[in-house]
Each structure stands twice: as structure tokens, then as C-alpha cells.
Amino acid sequence: MRLKVEGLKADFEVEIEGLDIEGLEEIEGLEIEGELILELIVPAITKAISEIVSKRVEKKIELPEVEIKELEFPNRIREVVIGNTEKGTRRYSVKVGGKGSIFEIGYAIALDVFDTKIKLPKAVRDAYGDLLNDPVEQAKAIEEKKMADLIAFHIISIDVENKEPKEAVKSLKRLLDEVGMPVVVGGCGDVKKDVALFREVVKVCKDEGIVLNSATLESGEEIGKLAKESGNAVISWVQLDINQQKQLNRIIAKHTREIIMDTTTAGLGYGTEYSFTTMERIRLAGLKGDEDLAYPIMTAGSNAWGCREAWMKDTTLDETTWGDRAFRGPIWEIGTSLVSILAGADLVLNLHPKSAECLKKLREEFA
């Protein structure tokens, strides 16, 4: 008899000999029209096949035993502590890195806060509301509601408003006074402006255990010195290039080994495969003994908001809709973050609080 199974991802037919069809008409969704047509859910099909097999097979097949060996690595990833509770004013510390296997999944979550108002996706604006009018109040809400483990404070007013660094760091000083969470302090992305900014940042963050985000090949020497002299850590950033990552890490390591690598994160569907394969290769190299790469990895899941699928208005594509942006954006960010986490990321930066909330729940499942 021929069984034709329809309605699954791929229709298929199988030949079964010796099946007694008496009484099969009573099965819901079963029709007999020339050939037997089944439109049953997977469990029902599995049950039917197993009953046939149990009748037809007289001798049980014994599977060979397979020995599964646990992978062991000769090296561990360096642990970096963010937030100084002894010399500084941070209420608690967060540890990133310290892993000894590619199967260890653990990460800290930071939420992005900007020192001046910028154009943000509607979903993010709706999530924070009036809190976006005051970055310190936004950070306080994140702390009070335990939305994340850290604050990623981006001082972009030095570029957007052309503020002088001494003036711009006043908001950071206020944040440190009113918020006790560990902090990652970012600049605007202009190397010269960021170096000038970090010279002022370390003056107000002496021994706070913050992370300077970030040092490049051009600025690594000076920012490495600033981090060492002020008792802070530094993010080492290159664009998806392992050799350049090693080179920059060596430059910074002459001054401090409190390094977290930002290997660059591309949004889901926009080059993510380059991101996570680079992270995997770096993590494996570090575990195998390459000390130049044995540092924690940071991923900016927030880069997912650069993908049009995360923020575009709903539209029709192939007779389907893209879905509500209020959910689509955070889902895109979660997906981007999760891919990096599974590749070894130790610190995750997110923009939407719902993304951070979901990743916190996933972290509990991984534990």
C-alpha cells in the first residue's frame, strides 16, 4: 500500500507492505480514494509507523556504543572585572570572560544610554518615553528596575553638539554620583575627539573600574596608557580582522591587560556570519593558547537596529506582513545578540530594554 503524507514542509510517499487497513477509516483526517491519503500530524504518523515496524521486525537492531569525549583546552580566557567597589564608588562589580571551554555560555548585559538626544527607533522611544529627556534619569530607571547589569554611556555630544570634552563629562560625573551600576563609557567614533574625551573621562573616573570604549590601532597606545594610569579597562576595536585584533591587543597590553575585544558585530541578515565566525576563531585561538587573543569579547547587539527589518514600517511581502515593529525590532536585536553569545561573546550591548529582559531570561536557562 502507498501512504501519501501531505501538509508538511515537503510532501512525501512511502511504500508499506502487509498493512491491514481495516478500521483505519475511523482515524481523523484519513481518506481512502484509490490510494491512502493521510493528512495527520507528526505524532500520529510516528505512532502508526512504529506499530508497523514492531510487527514486521523480529530481531531488534543493536546500536553500537559511542564514546563522547569532552573537549579540553590548555588555556583560559582572561577575566576582566568591571566596576570597582573598593577604591571606586560602584555598588557592585561584573565579571566577564574567565571561560575555559567553547561550551561555556555566560554574559553580562549593558543597555545603551546617550548623553544627548538623538534619533532613535520608535520602538525604543516608546519603551523609555520621557526618560529619554534626561540620560541620568534613564540610567537610574535601568538600575532601579534591574533591566541590565551595566550602563553603556555614550558621550556623543562632543560630535553632535560640538561640546568641549570638559563640558561633556559633567553628565558622566552626575551619572557616577547618582547611579551605582558599573559603566562602559563610549565616545562618538571620531578618533581624535575620543582621545581628547577620554583624557577628561579618566579624571572623573579614577579607580572606578569603568571600560573605555574604545581604542583603535590609531589610538591604542594613548588610551592603553590612560586606562592603566586611571585603574580602568579598555575595549579593543577592529573591524573583523584577526591579525589587526592581535596587533592592537599587543599595543594595549604593553600598558594594561584589562582588555575586552570588540571584533565588530553585523546585524542579523547583514553579515552576521562574518561576525560570529570571527568571534569563534578568536575564542578558539585564545583557548588553545594564543595569549594575544585570550580576552573577553564584546558584541553590540544594538547594531541590529541598522537593519531595515528592525525598524521599517509594516509592509506586504509575498502576501505576508512583516509584523509589528514594537516586537520586530527587539526580536532582531535579540537574534543578533544570541548568535554572538553562542559564538563566545561575554558582554552584550543592547538598545531596547525588552531585548535585555529576554537575554536575562535566556541566561538563566543557559546556567
C-alpha positions in Angstrom: 0.0 0.0 0.0 1.2 3.6 -0.7 0.9 6.2 2.0 0.9 9.8 0.8 1.7 12.4 3.5 0.8 15.9 2.7 0.8 19.2 4.6 4.3 19.1 5.8 7.2 21.2 4.7 7.9 18.6 2.0 5.2 16.1 0.8 6.4 12.5 0.5 5.2 9.0 -0.2 6.3 5.6 1.4 5.5 2.0 0.5 4.3 -0.2 3.3 3.6 -3.9 2.8 1.3 -6.0 4.8 -0.7 -3.2 6.5 -4.2 -4.2 7.5 -6.3 -1.2 6.6 -9.4 -2.5 8.4 -10.7 0.2 10.8 -8.4 2.9 9.6 -11.3 4.8 8.2 -12.1 5.9 11.8 -8.8 7.9 12.1 -9.5 11.6 11.9 -8.1 13.2 8.7 -7.8 9.8 6.8 -9.4 9.3 3.4 -9.3 6.2 1.1 -9.7 7.3 -2.5 -7.8 4.8 -4.8 -4.7 5.3 -2.7 -4.5 6.0 1.0 -4.1 9.8 1.6 -3.0 10.8 5.1 -3.1 14.3 6.5 -2.1 13.6 10.0 0.1 15.4 12.5 3.6 14.1 13.0 2.9 12.2 16.3 0.1 10.3 14.7 2.3 9.3 11.7 5.1 8.3 14.1 2.8 6.1 16.1 1.4 4.3 13.0 4.9 3.7 11.6 6.2 2.4 15.0 3.3 -0.1 15.2 4.0 -1.4 11.7 7.7 -1.7 12.4 7.1 -3.6 15.7 5.0 -6.2 13.8 7.4 -6.6 10.9 10.8 -6.5 12.7 11.5 -9.8 14.5 15.0 -9.0 15.6 15.9 -5.8 17.5 18.8 -3.8 16.0 21.5 -3.0 18.5 23.2 0.3 18.1 27.0 0.5 18.7 28.1 2.3 21.8 29.6 5.7 21.1 32.1 7.3 23.5 31.7 11.1 23.8 34.8 12.8 24.9 34.7 16.3 26.4 36.9 18.8 24.7 39.7 20.1 26.9 41.7 23.3 26.2 45.1 24.2 27.6 44.2 27.9 28.2 41.5 30.0 29.8 40.1 33.4 28.7 41.3 36.2 30.9 38.7 37.6 33.3 38.0 41.3 33.4 36.2 42.9 36.3 34.1 45.9 35.5 33.2 48.2 38.4 35.5 48.9 41.4 33.7 48.6 44.7 36.7 49.2 46.9 38.6 52.2 45.5 35.7 53.4 43.5 32.0 54.1 44.1 30.4 51.3 42.2 27.7 49.4 44.1 28.8 46.1 42.6 31.1 44.5 40.1 30.5 42.5 37.0 33.0 39.8 35.7 33.3 39.0 32.1 35.4 36.3 30.5 37.2 33.6 32.5 35.9 30.8 30.3 37.8 27.6 29.7 35.7 26.0 27.0 33.7 26.9 23.9 30.7 25.3 25.6 30.6 27.8 28.5 27.9 30.3 27.9 27.8 33.3 30.2 27.5 37.0 29.5 26.8 40.4 31.1 24.2 42.8 29.6 24.5 46.5 29.2 21.8 49.0 28.0 22.8 51.9 25.8 22.3 55.4 27.2 23.2 58.6 25.2 24.3 61.9 26.8 22.2 63.9 24.3 19.0 63.3 22.4 19.4 61.5 19.1 17.1 60.0 16.6 16.1 56.5 17.9 13.8 53.8 16.6 10.2 54.4 17.5 10.1 51.1 19.5 12.9 52.4 21.7 11.3 55.8 22.1 8.1 54.2 23.2 9.8 51.9 25.6 11.6 54.7 27.5 9.1 57.6 27.0 10.0 60.8 28.8 13.1 59.2 30.4 15.0 60.0 27.1 14.8 63.7 28.1 17.4 63.1 30.8 20.1 60.4 30.4 20.8 60.1 34.1 17.2 59.6 34.9 17.1 56.9 32.2 20.1 55.2 33.8 18.5 55.4 37.2 15.4 53.7 35.9 17.5 51.0 34.4 19.2 50.4 37.7 16.0 50.6 39.8 14.1 48.2 37.6 17.2 45.9 37.2 16.9 46.0 33.4 20.5 45.2 32.8 23.9 44.6 34.6 25.7 47.6 33.3 25.1 51.0 31.7 26.8 51.7 28.3 27.0 55.5 28.5 27.8 57.1 25.1 29.2 60.7 25.2 28.3 61.7 21.7 27.6 65.4 22.4 31.3 66.1 21.6 30.3 65.5 18.0 26.5 66.1 17.8 26.7 69.4 19.7 30.4 70.0 19.3 30.8 70.2 23.1 34.2 70.5 24.7 35.3 67.3 26.5 35.5 69.1 29.9 31.9 70.2 29.5 30.7 66.8 28.1 32.0 64.8 31.0 29.8 66.7 33.5 26.9 64.4 32.6 29.1 61.3 33.3 30.1 62.8 36.7 26.5 63.2 37.6 25.7 59.7 36.4 28.5 58.3 38.6 27.2 60.2 41.6 23.6 59.1 41.2 23.9 55.6 39.7 25.8 52.7 41.3 26.0 50.3 38.3 29.3 49.5 36.5 29.7 51.7 33.4 31.1 51.3 29.9 31.9 54.8 28.6 31.8 55.3 24.9 32.8 58.2 22.6 31.5 59.4 19.2 33.6 57.3 16.9 35.9 60.1 15.8 39.4 59.0 17.0 40.8 62.5 17.7 37.7 63.6 19.5 37.5 60.4 21.5 41.1 60.6 22.7 40.5 64.1 23.9 37.3 63.0 25.6 39.0 60.0 27.4 41.7 62.3 28.8 38.9 64.1 30.7 36.9 60.9 31.4 39.7 59.3 33.4 40.0 62.3 35.6 36.4 61.8 36.9 36.6 58.0 36.8 39.8 57.4 38.7 39.7 53.8 40.0 36.0 53.4 39.2 36.8 50.3 37.1 34.9 51.6 34.0 35.6 50.5 30.5 36.8 53.0 27.9 35.0 52.3 24.6 37.1 52.1 22.5 40.7 52.0 21.4 41.7 51.6 17.8 45.1 50.9 16.1 45.5 54.7 15.8 44.6 55.4 19.5 45.6 52.2 21.2 48.9 53.4 22.6 47.5 56.5 24.4 44.2 55.0 25.5 46.0 52.0 26.9 48.1 54.4 29.0 45.1 56.3 30.2 43.4 53.0 31.2 46.4 51.8 33.1 47.0 55.1 34.9 43.4 55.5 36.0 42.7 51.9 37.0 40.2 51.2 34.3 39.7 48.8 31.4 39.6 49.3 27.7 37.8 47.9 24.7 40.0 47.0 21.8 38.1 47.6 18.5 38.9 46.5 14.9 36.7 45.5 12.0 36.5 41.7 11.6 40.3 41.3 11.2 42.0 38.7 13.4 45.5 39.9 12.6 44.7 43.5 13.4 43.0 42.4 16.6 46.2 40.7 17.7 48.2 43.7 16.7 46.0 46.2 18.7 45.8 43.9 21.7 49.6 43.8 21.8 49.8 47.6 21.8 47.3 47.9 24.6 48.8 45.0 26.6 52.1 46.9 26.9 50.2 49.1 29.4 47.3 47.0 30.7 45.8 43.6 30.1 42.3 44.7 31.2 41.1 44.3 27.7 37.8 43.5 26.2 37.7 42.9 22.4 35.0 44.4 20.1 35.5 42.4 16.9 32.6 44.2 15.3 29.0 42.9 15.1 26.9 42.9 11.9 23.2 42.8 12.3 21.2 39.7 11.6 21.0 39.1 7.8 23.5 41.8 7.1 26.8 40.0 7.5 26.2 38.2 10.9 28.0 35.2 9.5 31.2 37.2 9.3 30.8 38.4 12.9 30.2 35.1 14.6 32.8 33.2 12.6 35.4 35.8 13.5 34.4 35.5 17.2 34.6 31.7 17.1 38.0 31.7 15.5 39.3 34.2 18.1 37.8 32.3 21.0 39.3 29.0 19.8 42.7 30.6 19.4 42.6 32.1 22.9 41.6 28.7 24.4 44.3 27.0 22.5 47.0 29.3 24.0 47.2 32.4 21.9 47.6 35.0 24.7 47.1 37.9 22.2 43.5 36.7 21.8 42.7 35.3 25.2 40.5 38.2 26.2 36.7 38.6 26.7 34.6 39.5 23.7 32.0 42.3 23.5 29.1 42.3 21.0 26.9 45.3 20.1 23.6 43.6 19.5 22.3 47.1 19.2 23.8 47.2 15.7 20.8 45.2 14.6 18.8 48.4 14.5 20.7 49.3 11.4 18.9 46.6 9.6 15.8 47.8 7.8 13.8 44.8 9.0 14.2 46.1 12.6 12.7 49.5 12.1 10.7 49.8 8.8 7.0 50.3 8.8 4.9 47.2 8.2 4.6 46.3 4.5 3.4 43.4 2.4 5.9 41.0 1.0 4.9 37.8 -0.8 1.3 38.2 0.6 2.7 38.2 4.2 3.3 41.1 6.5 6.5 42.0 8.3 4.8 42.3 11.6 4.5 44.8 14.4 7.7 46.9 14.7 7.2 47.0 18.5 8.2 43.3 18.5 10.1 43.0 15.3 12.9 45.4 16.4 13.7 43.8 19.7 13.5 40.3 18.1 16.1 41.4 15.5 18.3 42.7 18.3 17.9 39.5 20.4 18.7 37.3 17.4 21.8 39.3 16.6 22.9 39.2 20.3 22.2 35.5 20.7 24.2 34.5 17.6 27.2 36.3 19.1 26.6 34.8 22.6 26.7 31.3 21.2 30.0 32.2 19.4 31.5 33.2 22.7 30.6 36.8 23.4 31.0 37.8 27.1 29.5 41.3 27.1 26.4 42.3 25.2 25.2 45.9 24.4 21.5 46.4 23.7 19.3 49.3 22.9 15.8 48.1 23.8 15.0 47.1 27.4 12.9 44.2 26.2 15.9 42.8 24.4 17.9 42.9 27.6 15.0 41.3 29.6 14.7 38.4 27.1 18.5 37.8 27.2 18.4 37.8 31.0 15.8 35.1 31.0 17.8 33.1 28.4 20.9 33.4 30.6 19.0 31.7 33.4 18.2 28.8 31.1 21.8 28.5 30.0 23.1 28.5 33.6 
